[in-house]
Every structure is written in C-alpha cells, then in structure tokens.
Amino acid sequence: VAIGTMRMSGSRFVRLGAGAFVEVFRNIPALIQIIFWAFAFPSLFGADVRRAVFFDNVLWDAVRTLTGIPIPYYAVAASVGLVLNTGAHLAEIFRAGAGSVPNQDVEAATMLGAGRWLVLSSIVIPGALRSSFPAITTRLIHNLKNTALVSLVAVPDLFHAMQGAISESFRATELLTLTALSYLVLTAGLARLLALVDVRLHRGRDIRGAV
C-alpha cells in the first residue's frame, strides 16, 4: 500500500523511486532474489562483519533464547526475497485498483475541505483495496506456493522436509502426494480467510449504498 501510494505521489522524485522499486523487484524472479540475499549479499561484507551481522547476530540469538525457535540467516534471506518480490507485485495491483476510485468522490471530498492525507486514507486507499482485493488474493496465494523455493537455500520448510524424508525412506510417491495435499489445504485455508476479509471490506460500502 505504501509503495503503491508513492507511485501516485505528486512528487516526481517519490514516483520515480517507487517505480524503480516495483520494476526491479517485480521483474527479477523470486528464486534469483532468494539466492541473492542468501549467498551474494553477505559476500559483499568482510568475514568478521558477515559473521557478526548475518550468522551470529545477537538479536536472532535472543529470539531463539526466548522462544526456542532458531532463526537461521538463510530463512531471513528467503523471507526478504519473497517479501520484496510479492510486495512489488502487490504495489502495482493496488495502484491499478486506485485508478478505479471515482474521481467525483475525490473531488467532492476536496471541495469539502479534506486534506490530501484524509482523502487518501478515507477514500482512495479503502476504494483501491476493495477493487483490487481479488487480484491481491491471487498474488498472496501464489506467494504461499512460492515458499517451496526456499528449500533451495536449505531453509527447513515443508518442501525441504519432504525432500529429506524421501532421501531416507525412498517413498517418493506417497510423500509427494502428501506434500501436494498439504499445500492444497494451506492454500484453500488462506483463500477462505482472504474471502472473509474481502466480505469485510465490502460490508461497510454495501451498508452506505443501501442507506
């Protein structure tokens, strides 16, 4: 939403910056971004900095101490790659949705004295989310399926666990079927949750329209 809103900014500098973000992270495949952040980016720093910042980070060690959940750098890198790729796609989807907001609503609010931020937060952003949410839903489901890519940088996700189980048991057909069904359940559950959000987004508008 932030990047999509910046794409509509009155400042040329802000628009160009947001546009560069979208073009770069949308057009580079998610797999390439995951590998870049996991392996190439840490290599830009010296060995001591690389070890202290990326692999022996005190913040991640503190989280592991408090929660008992280890957070390897490769998991963080894979998350960054997926977030940037999906975020760029969502920003452009949101911007397209903002184009469907009726100009007369914006003009009416402006004539009544509403400032730019009030117009954005009360009219443009809610309207853009409502109109673009079906496309947002599709992209978020696609992102969930893209998490299988993180297994290529040894992040212990569902697909990586399946690969390990196959190498130990040699029961590829059964485990692949189980993994496919697991992804089906996850994506169906996410789709249902997002459908409820979509209903919630339109509920207030439907009530105002009826009044």
C-alpha positions as a Markdown table, in Angstrom:
| # | Residue | x | y | z |
|---|---|---|---|---|
| 1 | Val | 0.0 | 0.0 | 0.0 |
| 2 | Ala | 2.8 | 2.4 | 0.9 |
| 3 | Ile | 4.7 | 1.8 | -2.4 |
| 4 | Gly | 1.5 | 1.9 | -4.4 |
| 5 | Thr | 0.5 | 5.2 | -2.8 |
| 6 | Met | 4.0 | 6.6 | -3.5 |
| 7 | Arg | 3.5 | 5.7 | -7.2 |
| 8 | Met | 0.7 | 8.2 | -7.2 |
| 9 | Ser | 2.6 | 10.9 | -5.4 |
| 10 | Gly | 2.7 | 14.4 | -6.6 |
| 11 | Ser | 6.4 | 14.4 | -6.2 |
| 12 | Arg | 8.3 | 13.2 | -9.3 |
| 13 | Phe | 11.2 | 12.1 | -7.1 |
| 14 | Val | 8.9 | 9.9 | -5.0 |
| 15 | Arg | 7.2 | 8.4 | -8.0 |
| 16 | Leu | 10.5 | 7.5 | -9.7 |
| 17 | Gly | 11.8 | 5.9 | -6.5 |
| 18 | Ala | 8.7 | 3.8 | -6.0 |
| 19 | Gly | 8.6 | 3.0 | -9.7 |
| 20 | Ala | 12.2 | 1.8 | -9.6 |
| 21 | Phe | 11.4 | -0.4 | -6.6 |
| 22 | Val | 8.5 | -2.0 | -8.5 |
| 23 | Glu | 10.3 | -2.6 | -11.7 |
| 24 | Val | 13.4 | -4.1 | -10.0 |
| 25 | Phe | 11.8 | -6.4 | -7.6 |
| 26 | Arg | 8.8 | -7.4 | -9.7 |
| 27 | Asn | 10.8 | -8.3 | -12.8 |
| 28 | Ile | 13.6 | -10.3 | -11.1 |
| 29 | Pro | 12.4 | -13.9 | -10.4 |
| 30 | Ala | 11.7 | -14.7 | -6.8 |
| 31 | Leu | 14.2 | -17.6 | -6.9 |
| 32 | Ile | 17.0 | -15.3 | -8.0 |
| 33 | Gln | 16.2 | -12.9 | -5.3 |
| 34 | Ile | 16.2 | -15.6 | -2.6 |
| 35 | Ile | 19.6 | -16.9 | -3.8 |
| 36 | Phe | 21.0 | -13.3 | -4.0 |
| 37 | Trp | 20.0 | -12.4 | -0.4 |
| 38 | Ala | 21.1 | -15.8 | 0.9 |
| 39 | Phe | 24.5 | -16.0 | -0.7 |
| 40 | Ala | 25.6 | -12.9 | -2.7 |
| 41 | Phe | 24.6 | -10.1 | -0.3 |
| 42 | Pro | 26.5 | -11.4 | 2.7 |
| 43 | Ser | 29.6 | -11.8 | 0.5 |
| 44 | Leu | 29.7 | -8.0 | -0.1 |
| 45 | Phe | 31.0 | -7.7 | 3.5 |
| 46 | Gly | 34.2 | -8.7 | 5.2 |
| 47 | Ala | 34.4 | -12.0 | 7.0 |
| 48 | Asp | 34.1 | -10.5 | 10.5 |
| 49 | Val | 31.1 | -8.3 | 9.6 |
| 50 | Arg | 29.5 | -11.1 | 7.7 |
| 51 | Arg | 29.7 | -13.5 | 10.7 |
| 52 | Ala | 28.6 | -10.9 | 13.3 |
| 53 | Val | 25.7 | -9.5 | 11.2 |
| 54 | Phe | 24.3 | -12.4 | 9.3 |
| 55 | Phe | 25.2 | -15.6 | 11.1 |
| 56 | Asp | 26.0 | -14.8 | 14.8 |
| 57 | Asn | 23.5 | -12.0 | 15.2 |
| 58 | Val | 22.7 | -11.3 | 18.8 |
| 59 | Leu | 19.1 | -10.3 | 18.0 |
| 60 | Trp | 18.4 | -13.6 | 16.4 |
| 61 | Asp | 20.2 | -15.4 | 19.3 |
| 62 | Ala | 18.0 | -13.6 | 21.8 |
| 63 | Val | 14.8 | -14.6 | 19.9 |
| 64 | Arg | 16.0 | -18.2 | 19.9 |
| 65 | Thr | 16.7 | -18.0 | 23.7 |
| 66 | Leu | 13.2 | -16.6 | 24.4 |
| 67 | Thr | 11.2 | -18.7 | 22.0 |
| 68 | Gly | 13.3 | -21.8 | 21.5 |
| 69 | Ile | 12.9 | -21.3 | 17.7 |
| 70 | Pro | 16.2 | -21.0 | 15.8 |
| 71 | Ile | 16.2 | -18.3 | 13.1 |
| 72 | Pro | 19.0 | -19.1 | 10.6 |
| 73 | Tyr | 20.1 | -16.3 | 8.3 |
| 74 | Tyr | 19.0 | -18.2 | 5.2 |
| 75 | Ala | 15.4 | -18.2 | 6.5 |
| 76 | Val | 15.6 | -14.4 | 6.9 |
| 77 | Ala | 17.1 | -14.0 | 3.4 |
| 78 | Ala | 14.5 | -16.2 | 1.8 |
| 79 | Ser | 11.7 | -14.2 | 3.6 |
| 80 | Val | 13.3 | -10.9 | 2.3 |
| 81 | Gly | 13.4 | -12.2 | -1.2 |
| 82 | Leu | 9.8 | -13.3 | -1.2 |
| 83 | Val | 8.5 | -10.2 | 0.6 |
| 84 | Leu | 10.3 | -7.8 | -1.9 |
| 85 | Asn | 9.0 | -9.8 | -4.9 |
| 86 | Thr | 5.4 | -10.1 | -3.7 |
| 87 | Gly | 5.4 | -6.5 | -2.3 |
| 88 | Ala | 6.4 | -5.1 | -5.7 |
| 89 | His | 3.5 | -7.1 | -7.4 |
| 90 | Leu | 1.0 | -6.0 | -4.8 |
| 91 | Ala | 2.0 | -2.4 | -5.1 |
| 92 | Glu | 1.2 | -2.3 | -8.8 |
| 93 | Ile | -2.0 | -4.2 | -8.2 |
| 94 | Phe | -3.0 | -1.7 | -5.5 |
| 95 | Arg | -2.1 | 1.2 | -7.8 |
| 96 | Ala | -4.3 | -0.2 | -10.6 |
| 97 | Gly | -7.2 | -0.6 | -8.0 |
| 98 | Ala | -6.8 | 3.1 | -7.1 |
| 99 | Gly | -7.4 | 4.0 | -10.7 |
| 100 | Ser | -11.0 | 2.7 | -10.3 |
| 101 | Val | -11.9 | 5.0 | -7.5 |
| 102 | Pro | -14.4 | 7.5 | -8.9 |
| 103 | Asn | -12.9 | 11.0 | -9.4 |
| 104 | Gln | -16.1 | 12.6 | -8.2 |
| 105 | Asp | -15.6 | 11.1 | -4.7 |
| 106 | Val | -12.2 | 12.6 | -4.5 |
| 107 | Glu | -13.3 | 16.0 | -5.9 |
| 108 | Ala | -16.2 | 16.1 | -3.5 |
| 109 | Ala | -14.0 | 15.4 | -0.5 |
| 110 | Thr | -11.5 | 18.1 | -1.7 |
| 111 | Met | -14.3 | 20.6 | -2.2 |
| 112 | Leu | -15.5 | 20.0 | 1.4 |
| 113 | Gly | -12.0 | 20.9 | 2.7 |
| 114 | Ala | -10.5 | 17.4 | 3.2 |
| 115 | Gly | -6.7 | 17.4 | 3.0 |
| 116 | Arg | -4.7 | 15.0 | 0.8 |
| 117 | Trp | -4.0 | 12.6 | 3.6 |
| 118 | Leu | -7.7 | 12.4 | 4.6 |
| 119 | Val | -8.7 | 11.8 | 1.0 |
| 120 | Leu | -6.1 | 9.0 | 0.7 |
| 121 | Ser | -7.0 | 7.3 | 4.0 |
| 122 | Ser | -10.8 | 7.7 | 3.8 |
| 123 | Ile | -11.5 | 7.3 | 0.0 |
| 124 | Val | -8.6 | 6.3 | -2.2 |
| 125 | Ile | -6.9 | 3.5 | -0.1 |
| 126 | Pro | -10.2 | 1.8 | 1.0 |
| 127 | Gly | -11.6 | 2.0 | -2.5 |
| 128 | Ala | -8.4 | 0.7 | -4.0 |
| 129 | Leu | -8.3 | -2.2 | -1.6 |
| 130 | Arg | -11.9 | -3.2 | -2.3 |
| 131 | Ser | -11.5 | -3.1 | -6.1 |
| 132 | Ser | -8.1 | -4.8 | -6.2 |
| 133 | Phe | -8.6 | -7.4 | -3.4 |
| 134 | Pro | -9.4 | -10.4 | -5.8 |
| 135 | Ala | -6.1 | -9.8 | -7.5 |
| 136 | Ile | -4.3 | -9.4 | -4.2 |
| 137 | Thr | -5.8 | -12.7 | -3.0 |
| 138 | Thr | -4.5 | -14.4 | -6.1 |
| 139 | Arg | -1.0 | -13.0 | -5.6 |
| 140 | Leu | -0.9 | -13.9 | -1.9 |
| 141 | Ile | -1.9 | -17.5 | -2.7 |
| 142 | His | 0.9 | -17.6 | -5.3 |
| 143 | Asn | 3.3 | -16.3 | -2.7 |
| 144 | Leu | 2.4 | -19.1 | -0.3 |
| 145 | Lys | 3.2 | -21.6 | -3.1 |
| 146 | Asn | 6.4 | -19.8 | -3.8 |
| 147 | Thr | 7.7 | -20.7 | -0.3 |
| 148 | Ala | 8.6 | -24.1 | -1.7 |
| 149 | Leu | 11.5 | -22.2 | -3.4 |
| 150 | Val | 13.2 | -21.6 | -0.1 |
| 151 | Ser | 14.2 | -25.2 | 0.1 |
| 152 | Leu | 16.9 | -24.5 | -2.4 |
| 153 | Val | 18.8 | -22.5 | 0.2 |
| 154 | Ala | 18.4 | -25.2 | 2.8 |
| 155 | Val | 15.6 | -23.5 | 4.8 |
| 156 | Pro | 13.6 | -26.2 | 6.6 |
| 157 | Asp | 10.2 | -25.6 | 5.1 |
| 158 | Leu | 7.6 | -28.2 | 4.2 |
| 159 | Phe | 9.1 | -29.0 | 0.8 |
| 160 | His | 12.6 | -29.3 | 2.2 |
| 161 | Ala | 11.3 | -31.6 | 4.9 |
| 162 | Met | 9.7 | -33.7 | 2.2 |
| 163 | Gln | 12.9 | -34.0 | 0.3 |
| 164 | Gly | 14.7 | -35.1 | 3.4 |
| 165 | Ala | 12.1 | -37.7 | 4.1 |
| 166 | Ile | 12.3 | -39.1 | 0.6 |
| 167 | Ser | 16.1 | -39.4 | 0.8 |
| 168 | Glu | 15.6 | -41.5 | 4.0 |
| 169 | Ser | 12.6 | -43.6 | 3.1 |
| 170 | Phe | 12.6 | -43.7 | -0.8 |
| 171 | Arg | 8.8 | -43.4 | -0.7 |
| 172 | Ala | 8.6 | -40.6 | -3.2 |
| 173 | Thr | 5.1 | -41.1 | -4.5 |
| 174 | Glu | 3.5 | -41.2 | -1.1 |
| 175 | Leu | 5.4 | -38.2 | 0.3 |
| 176 | Leu | 5.0 | -36.1 | -2.8 |
| 177 | Thr | 1.2 | -36.8 | -2.7 |
| 178 | Leu | 1.1 | -35.9 | 1.0 |
| 179 | Thr | 3.1 | -32.7 | 0.3 |
| 180 | Ala | 0.8 | -31.7 | -2.5 |
| 181 | Leu | -2.3 | -32.3 | -0.3 |
| 182 | Ser | -0.7 | -30.2 | 2.4 |
| 183 | Tyr | -0.1 | -27.3 | 0.1 |
| 184 | Leu | -3.7 | -27.7 | -1.2 |
| 185 | Val | -5.0 | -27.5 | 2.4 |
| 186 | Leu | -2.9 | -24.5 | 3.2 |
| 187 | Thr | -3.8 | -22.5 | 0.0 |
| 188 | Ala | -7.5 | -23.4 | 0.4 |
| 189 | Gly | -7.4 | -22.2 | 4.0 |
| 190 | Leu | -5.7 | -19.0 | 3.0 |
| 191 | Ala | -8.2 | -18.4 | 0.2 |
| 192 | Arg | -11.1 | -18.9 | 2.6 |
| 193 | Leu | -9.5 | -16.4 | 5.1 |
| 194 | Leu | -9.0 | -13.8 | 2.4 |
| 195 | Ala | -12.5 | -14.3 | 1.2 |
| 196 | Leu | -13.8 | -13.3 | 4.6 |
| 197 | Val | -11.5 | -10.2 | 4.5 |
| 198 | Asp | -13.0 | -9.4 | 1.1 |
| 199 | Val | -16.5 | -9.6 | 2.5 |
| 200 | Arg | -15.5 | -7.4 | 5.4 |
| 201 | Leu | -14.0 | -4.8 | 3.1 |
| 202 | His | -17.3 | -4.5 | 1.1 |
| 203 | Arg | -19.7 | -4.7 | 4.1 |
| 204 | Gly | -19.4 | -1.0 | 5.1 |
| 205 | Arg | -19.8 | 0.1 | 1.5 |
| 206 | Asp | -22.9 | -2.0 | 1.0 |
| 207 | Ile | -24.5 | -0.6 | 4.1 |
| 208 | Arg | -23.7 | 3.0 | 2.9 |
| 209 | Gly | -25.1 | 2.2 | -0.5 |
| 210 | Ala | -28.3 | 0.9 | 0.9 |
| 211 | Val | -28.8 | 4.0 | 3.1 |
